Amino acid sequence: MRERNERLVLTILRRSGPLPKAELARRTGLSAQTVSVIIRDLEARGLLDKGQKLRGKVGQPSVPMQLSPNGAFFLGLKVGRRSAELILVNFVGKELGHITKTYNFPTPPQTLAFVRGAVQELCATLSAAEQKRLAGLGIATPYFLWEWASVIGVAPQEMAAWKDFDLQAEIDSLYDFPVFLGNDGTSACGAELTFGTVETPPDFLYIYIGYFVGGGIVMNGALYPGRLGNAGAIGTFPVANADGSISQLVDTASLIGLERKLAQHQGDPTLALDPSVELHLSAPSIVDHWLDEAAPSLAQLIIGACSIIDFATVVIDGNMPKSMCDVVASRVSKALGDMPNSGVLEPDIIAGSLGPRARALGAASLALSKKFMLES
């Protein structure tokens, strides 16, 4: 019970910002004495700091408590179909460094070599005392990675080794800190929940447009991973095309589709995966052509999701500049309004706040959540 109460206090401070003890007692439902004991212990462990005194109209000024940036550090590893990334963040989610590697397709030996080198390089930026506060490494990766070989244009045998390879166990054997594993879409959703800056209700659907589209679900203010940790695996959702045929969402609303359209129009297909390029400005007709398929497909998904759980908000983010994500969210909102949706309240469609770093940050938030937050 003591650990749960500590996690409750840390979770409230993370989501609400600095608060005085009296307000923490009110929000947690714990006694003032219990909160004082918890605060004192968390402060002694370096997880909390005192904020600036707040002077009211009467009585003594209150002292808000806040998360200590150097209270703990976390590593987040994103293993994708075209790139791997390792990120280092502090206790408040500030990025302290990141390293990225691109490839045609991932292999286990290549991934482990990247992890060894990147962990050593990022940890070297911490002092000896800070390294002792490294609290874990999270991994965000697509599940069933070996099944996507043909889609990304490589022979199945090139990625077959992933089927019997336990990435979490292999990395865990290298280090003293704990290692956690999560689906990349769910992890990105967790990053928005933990570190994001957009206002969201307790329940929302999250969509992440990467090389392949994925997503996550938040229920009652907590990430909902599902029975196998794969809730929000929206890529397999069936959608109707304009010609009446049926596709999966992954075929119509992923950046692989934008990559192919760039190649068809003599453009540079690698730009589809470069989050620094504002393609909606440099190649607007190609992006519009892609969105002509992607936006209605995402609208179909949203109607389907909202017919089961009445989400008030849908957050859309992706491996793209914020300005382009705003365009995508706007087009999806318009497509949603053009669809028949009797009996379903149309949700707000908003752009996420983390963009290209969402999955790596989500991996780091996975480690943070497992150690220091209430997860339900």
Phi and psi in degrees as a GROMACS rama.xvg file:
@    title "Ramachandran Plot"
@    xaxis  label "Phi"
@    yaxis  label "Psi"
@TYPE xy
-60.9728  -44.7647  ARG-2
-63.845  -39.7714  GLU-3
-62.4955  -42.625  ARG-4
-65.3456  -36.9261  ASN-5
-63.0652  -44.5682  GLU-6
-63.341  -37.4081  ARG-7
-61.6519  -46.4724  LEU-8
-62.259  -45.9444  VAL-9
-64.6837  -37.8409  LEU-10
-65.7675  -43.4747  THR-11
-64.1057  -43.8103  ILE-12
-64.8001  -35.3513  LEU-13
-67.0069  -39.2687  ARG-14
-88.7136  -23.109  ARG-15
-110.293  -14.6699  SER-16
87.8325  -174.117  GLY-17
-57.3653  136.781  PRO-18
-142.395  145.054  LEU-19
-74.5026  163.903  PRO-20
-59.2293  -39.4757  LYS-21
-61.8619  -40.3819  ALA-22
-70.9518  -35.4581  GLU-23
-63.9081  -40.2085  LEU-24
-62.3506  -41.7678  ALA-25
-64.756  -43.8224  ARG-26
-74.6069  -31.7545  ARG-27
-85.9626  -23.0633  THR-28
78.8975  8.89386  GLY-29
-89.7318  160.116  LEU-30
-70.4565  156.46  SER-31
-59.2445  -37.9639  ALA-32
-65.6935  -43.6606  GLN-33
-62.2811  -43.4381  THR-34
-62.9984  -40.9256  VAL-35
-61.174  -41.9696  SER-36
-64.6388  -44.1794  VAL-37
-63.3706  -45.8524  ILE-38
-60.6493  -43.8148  ILE-39
-61.1756  -42.2128  ARG-40
-69.1015  -44.1171  ASP-41
-64.2594  -35.8944  LEU-42
-67.5105  -41.3591  GLU-43
-64.3859  -30.0921  ALA-44
-85.1028  0.805721  ARG-45
82.0592  12.5032  GLY-46
-90.1051  -20.717  LEU-47
-127.321  150.314  LEU-48
-124.901  156.199  ASP-49
-80.2975  136.384  LYS-50
-90.5633  -170.919  GLY-51
-73.6694  140.295  GLN-52
-60.2695  140.65  LYS-53
-108.346  120.155  LEU-54
-94.7061  123.964  ARG-55
-96.4308  -174.04  GLY-56
-73.2426  -32.7122  LYS-57
-134.28  159.818  VAL-58
75.6605  -175.621  GLY-59
-73.0525  147.986  GLN-60
-65.1552  144.174  PRO-61
-92.1967  152.548  SER-62
-114.754  109.834  VAL-63
-72.7161  146.841  PRO-64
-101.816  144.972  MET-65
-141.684  159.806  GLN-66
-64.9735  139.547  LEU-67
-87.0043  120.059  SER-68
-53.1136  -36.7096  PRO-69
-96.6234  18.7101  ASN-70
-65.6267  -33.5619  GLY-71
-161.734  160.624  ALA-72
-131.131  151.275  PHE-73
-140.133  146.57  PHE-74
-107.978  139.926  LEU-75
-125.99  123.589  GLY-76
-110.303  121.646  LEU-77
-105.384  121.952  LYS-78
-111.724  109.337  VAL-79
-109.997  -176.673  GLY-80
-78.4794  -19.6172  ARG-81
-124.268  -12.0169  ARG-82
-157.55  159.702  SER-83
-123.548  149.687  ALA-84
-145.958  139.241  GLU-85
-121.885  133.417  LEU-86
-127.346  146.165  ILE-87
-116.513  126.678  LEU-88
-130.251  158.984  VAL-89
-95.1242  -169.953  ASN-90
-68.0406  -22.9016  PHE-91
-99.9392  9.21559  VAL-92
86.358  10.7171  GLY-93
-74.9866  130.202  LYS-94
-71.4001  126.691  GLU-95
-104.58  -13.1663  LEU-96
170.52  154.56  GLY-97
-153.05  153.79  HIS-98
-134.59  134.748  ILE-99
-124.98  143.488  THR-100
-131.834  130.622  LYS-101
-103.733  156.029  THR-102
-159.663  169.728  TYR-103
-76.0881  -35.147  ASN-104
-162.043  152.64  PHE-105
-86.0475  147.404  PRO-106
-129.529  153.16  THR-107
-57.0498  -48.3955  PRO-108
-61.6274  -41.3857  PRO-109
-62.2353  -41.0417  GLN-110
-67.6757  -44.3822  THR-111
-64.2265  -39.1941  LEU-112
-63.3987  -40.8581  ALA-113
-62.5674  -44.6022  PHE-114
-61.3572  -47.3924  VAL-115
-57.3372  -49.0425  ARG-116
-67.8783  -42.6233  GLY-117
-70.8492  -39.238  ALA-118
-62.1151  -45.2073  VAL-119
-60.6394  -43.3261  GLN-120
-67.138  -43.8106  GLU-121
-72.6316  -39.3358  LEU-122
-66.4041  -26.7199  CYS-123
-66.3789  -17.3215  ALA-124
-81.7783  -9.79906  THR-125
-95.2721  149.997  LEU-126
-71.5735  168.39  SER-127
-59.3855  -40.4393  ALA-128
-66.327  -39.0963  ALA-129
-69.478  -35.4745  GLU-130
-62.315  -30.4743  GLN-131
-69.6302  -16.9311  LYS-132
-97.6047  10.0398  ARG-133
-71.0728  111.95  LEU-134
-99.5928  -4.30159  ALA-135
159.341  166.708  GLY-136
-127.984  129.166  LEU-137
-106.126  148.717  GLY-138
-118.654  126.581  ILE-139
-114.467  118.299  ALA-140
-151.34  151.904  THR-141
-64.0076  138.709  PRO-142
-74.4371  153.96  TYR-143
55.9017  47.3572  PHE-144
-56.6523  -34.7769  LEU-145
-68.4661  -17.8667  TRP-146
-79.4514  -8.13285  GLU-147
-101.123  10.2579  TRP-148
-57.6119  -50.967  ALA-149
-65.1141  -32.4715  SER-150
-67.4289  -36.7543  VAL-151
-92.3658  6.74684  ILE-152
85.6642  28.7223  GLY-153
-124.928  157.7  VAL-154
-65.8458  140.8  ALA-155
-52.8332  -36.7207  PRO-156
-66.2251  -20.485  GLN-157
-65.9606  -29.3971  GLU-158
-115.886  7.77568  MET-159
-62.9528  -27.1958  ALA-160
-61.7726  -24.2086  ALA-161
-65.3643  -24.9848  TRP-162
-61.4836  -36.2009  LYS-163
-111.677  18.5491  ASP-164
-107.953  124.308  PHE-165
-98.6295  92.498  ASP-166
-62.0747  -41.3958  LEU-167
-61.0232  -47.3834  GLN-168
-65.1961  -39.5304  ALA-169
-64.3259  -43.792  GLU-170
-71.5267  -37.4966  ILE-171
-59.7293  -33.7713  ASP-172
-71.3723  -13.9894  SER-173
-88.956  -20.9665  LEU-174
-134.975  161.527  TYR-175
-82.0829  -26.6994  ASP-176
-78.7481  156.069  PHE-177
-71.169  152.096  PRO-178
-123.789  134.007  VAL-179
-124.13  153.249  PHE-180
-126.857  138.815  LEU-181
-149.296  158.489  GLY-182
-63.579  143.727  ASN-183
-66.3169  -38.9843  ASP-184
-67.747  -44.2104  GLY-185
-63.075  -38.6148  THR-186
-65.5356  -41.7862  SER-187
-61.0245  -39.2747  ALA-188
-61.802  -42.3836  CYS-189
-62.8726  -33.2033  GLY-190
-66.1792  -42.5617  ALA-191
-62.838  -39.6458  GLU-192
-67.1585  -40.2365  LEU-193
-86.4865  -43.4617  THR-194
-115.155  -10.4613  PHE-195
-66.9202  161.111  GLY-196
-113.629  -0.156685  THR-197
-85.2257  147.248  VAL-198
-76.3289  124.114  GLU-199
-130.591  148.827  THR-200
-76.9674  175.971  PRO-201
-62.7398  -27.1382  PRO-202
-119.793  126.635  ASP-203
-155.928  154.982  PHE-204
-95.8333  137.821  LEU-205
-119.202  132.444  TYR-206
-122.801  128.492  ILE-207
-119.74  121.831  TYR-208
-99.5935  98.7562  ILE-209
-112.204  -153.503  GLY-210
-52.8455  -41.2756  TYR-211
-119.59  149.127  PHE-212
-78.1138  142.241  VAL-213
-147.751  -173.541  GLY-214
-172.36  -171.291  GLY-215
-158.666  171.925  GLY-216
-132.26  134.865  ILE-217
-114.917  127.648  VAL-218
-128.819  131.511  MET-219
53.8308  38.0519  ASN-220
76.8041  8.93753  GLY-221
-131.56  149.045  ALA-222
-62.7507  132.239  LEU-223
-107.612  100.705  TYR-224
-79.3146  -22.2916  PRO-225
85.875  177.928  GLY-226
-59.2057  -40.4198  ARG-227
-114.376  14.2344  LEU-228
77.0258  15.7082  GLY-229
-118.926  17.8108  ASN-230
-62.7132  139.699  ALA-231
86.4257  15.863  GLY-232
-77.6031  71.25  ALA-233
-77.4102  -11.6326  ILE-234
-59.3041  -28.473  GLY-235
-85.814  -2.04447  THR-236
-62.7242  128.402  PHE-237
-76.5201  135.504  PRO-238
-130.115  147.807  VAL-239
-88.4674  131.372  ALA-240
-87.471  167.946  ASN-241
-60.8111  -29.3118  ALA-242
-87.5825  4.24959  ASP-243
93.4639  -9.74128  GLY-244
-75.6059  166.157  SER-245
-113.511  132.186  ILE-246
-126.241  176.22  SER-247
-97.0015  153.335  GLN-248
-56.4537  -35.0238  LEU-249
-59.5087  -27.4861  VAL-250
-79.6861  -23.6453  ASP-251
-113.591  -18.5676  THR-252
-127.897  28.6269  ALA-253
-112.763  160.044  SER-254
-69.3526  -16.4952  LEU-255
-62.8088  -32.6331  ILE-256
-67.6314  -40.2793  GLY-257
-66.7931  -38.0927  LEU-258
-59.1852  -43.993  GLU-259
-67.5851  -37.9457  ARG-260
-68.0086  -35.9879  LYS-261
-62.6243  -42.6214  LEU-262
-64.8446  -39.1903  ALA-263
-64.37  -29.2996  GLN-264
-104.827  28.1161  HIS-265
59.7273  25.9492  GLN-266
-92.2822  177.817  GLY-267
-88.6422  107.056  ASP-268
-63.5638  -23.7944  PRO-269
-67.0214  -19.2836  THR-270
-67.029  -21.9363  LEU-271
-63.1472  -25.5574  ALA-272
-108.04  11.7478  LEU-273
-99.9962  103.694  ASP-274
-70.5656  -4.34505  PRO-275
-89.7945  -9.58383  SER-276
-97.0579  124.339  VAL-277
-87.7804  79.6103  GLU-278
-62.4476  -28.2597  LEU-279
-66.199  -16.1792  HIS-280
-100.395  -39.4418  LEU-281
-85.3771  -25.9709  SER-282
-140.031  60.4555  ALA-283
-61.3467  -37.1714  PRO-284
-67.2298  -35.8954  SER-285
-70.8271  -42.0695  ILE-286
-63.9916  -40.6153  VAL-287
-60.9463  -42.6528  ASP-288
-61.3251  -43.3012  HIS-289
-63.2725  -44.3204  TRP-290
-69.111  -22.8711  LEU-291
-59.5939  -28.2797  ASP-292
-96.1274  -44.2195  GLU-293
-66.2595  -45.2444  ALA-294
-63.4737  -49.5396  ALA-295
-62.6617  -34.7719  PRO-296
-64.399  -44.674  SER-297
-65.8477  -34.8223  LEU-298
-63.793  -39.564  ALA-299
-62.0988  -44.2057  GLN-300
-57.7074  -46.2544  LEU-301
-63.9212  -42.5564  ILE-302
-60.9411  -43.4406  ILE-303
-62.4545  -44.2126  GLY-304
-65.373  -42.5589  ALA-305
-73.2363  -19.8717  CYS-306
-74.8317  -17.1582  SER-307
-101.068  -47.6721  ILE-308
-124.568  121.693  ILE-309
-77.8559  72.8271  ASP-310
-62.0306  134.978  PHE-311
-87.0975  -20.8911  ALA-312
-141.242  142.912  THR-313
-123.187  125.353  VAL-314
-100.705  126.247  VAL-315
-115.131  126.052  ILE-316
-136.311  176.266  ASP-317
-179.091  175.816  GLY-318
-82.2565  70.0624  ASN-319
-159.057  164.349  MET-320
-63.3993  154.231  PRO-321
-57.5421  -38.8942  LYS-322
-62.4555  -37.0581  SER-323
-74.3534  -35.4533  MET-324
-63.0371  -37.1442  CYS-325
-61.6909  -40.2359  ASP-326
-64.1291  -44.4102  VAL-327
-60.8649  -47.1103  VAL-328
-60.3067  -40.6418  ALA-329
-64.9831  -42.9746  SER-330
-66.8197  -38.3854  ARG-331
-66.1085  -40.9385  VAL-332
-60.5626  -42.2236  SER-333
-65.2525  -43.991  LYS-334
-62.1268  -36.1176  ALA-335
-64.468  -40.8241  LEU-336
-67.6423  -24.2941  GLY-337
-85.1151  -8.12735  ASP-338
-93.4531  149.391  MET-339
-68.0333  123.317  PRO-340
-140.879  36.1727  ASN-341
-57.3808  133.535  SER-342
89.1513  -4.68351  GLY-343
-123.065  127.369  VAL-344
-76.2135  126.012  LEU-345
-68.1627  124.305  GLU-346
-79.2629  162.08  PRO-347
-73.3648  137.389  ASP-348
-108.878  117.708  ILE-349
-128.871  152.76  ILE-350
-81.7798  141.846  ALA-351
-71.699  176.702  GLY-352
-114.621  -3.26416  SER-353
-110.843  -22.5304  LEU-354
55.7467  -132.213  GLY-355
-59.0116  -26.2367  PRO-356
-87.0178  -2.01266  ARG-357
-57.5279  -42.6537  ALA-358
-72.1827  -41.9497  ARG-359
-66.63  -42.7101  ALA-360
-62.5295  -35.9427  LEU-361
-63.7482  -37.5954  GLY-362
-63.1214  -43.851  ALA-363
-63.9277  -39.4266  ALA-364
-67.4457  -26.449  SER-365
-62.4709  -45.8179  LEU-366
-65.5165  -41.5752  ALA-367
-63.11  -46.5808  LEU-368
-63.3433  -41.6041  SER-369
-63.8329  -27.3861  LYS-370
-98.0155  -32.8884  LYS-371
-134.415  7.09061  PHE-372
-132.107  156.939  MET-373
-76.2432  133.071  LEU-374
-103.417  0.924259  GLU-375
